[in-house]
């Protein structure tokens, strides 16, 4: 039986999702952010450049790479580029205080920090000795330090350093409401399995779908982007959660799905604009991370489900599963 001791094996990782979609849907629009558009081929090239540039400046396997950015393409690219490089993504909540951000950077052992220009004041007072800092101006063009950083990388994929699918892919921190923020480790296998749970428990998707990133990409919304990216769906990145902007996206794009925390869903269903809004293109809202008041949930069901919308309840954190019943 010695001939079976070295069976070929591919380690599972969601990093491969983008590689596949860039091959199958190279010219399809993958990401929309304001006036900017990236096809799947362009998105994959940007991710490859991020991974390549990180290695070029000394990233070692499992080095922590922190991103302090709002909903912008760079934050979405980090979900693929950092693990592709062999690093561990530490996406930081933009609502945290300077002290809390400093704690996360130190606790995680971050060696790199990509920080949005508008959020840079939050880290100015921190001791960042030993941390390479790259500012993200979110312009998409030359002169933006993030874009210049990408330009230092190659557009071809880097060789994978992944040896075991149970290796860390990301560390997501809690908000610290009951003490210091706590880091939850997510593995490559974690996120690939969670992706399959989305198809099994929430929706079957295809390239006609639109995923609206209105909740923070640095948290659950960024991870929920994975099943849509695998299927070649269209990702629309909103800078912040804004009800009129959400309704405009729903009006203009087909088969729209989005993640919302309970408080966000409550804001949507109580907004005066919703009563007269055209919700025909809205397909699924999935929410989680906490309970909803019964009255707010009943109102959501009354307003939204009457428009043939699917409203799904997800378990706390990142598992894509329906609540019992």
Buried (B, 14 or more C-beta within 10 A) or exposed (E): EEEEEEEEEEBBBBBBBBBBBBEEBEEBBBBBBEEBEBBBBBBBBBBBBBBBBBBBEEBEEEBBBBBBBBBBBBBBBBBBBBBBBBBBBBBBBBEBEBEBBBBBBEBBBBBBBBBBBBBBEBBEEBEBEEBBBBBBBBEBEEEBBBBBBBEEBBBEBBEBBBEEBEBBBBBBBBEBEEEEBEBEEBBBBBBBBBBEBBBEBBBEBEBEBBBBBBBBBBBBBBBBBBBBBBBBBBBBBBBEBEBEBBBBBBBEBEBBBBBBBBEBBBBBBEBEEBEEBEBEBBBBBBBBBEEBEEEBBEBBEEBBEEEEBBBBBBBEBBBBBBEEE
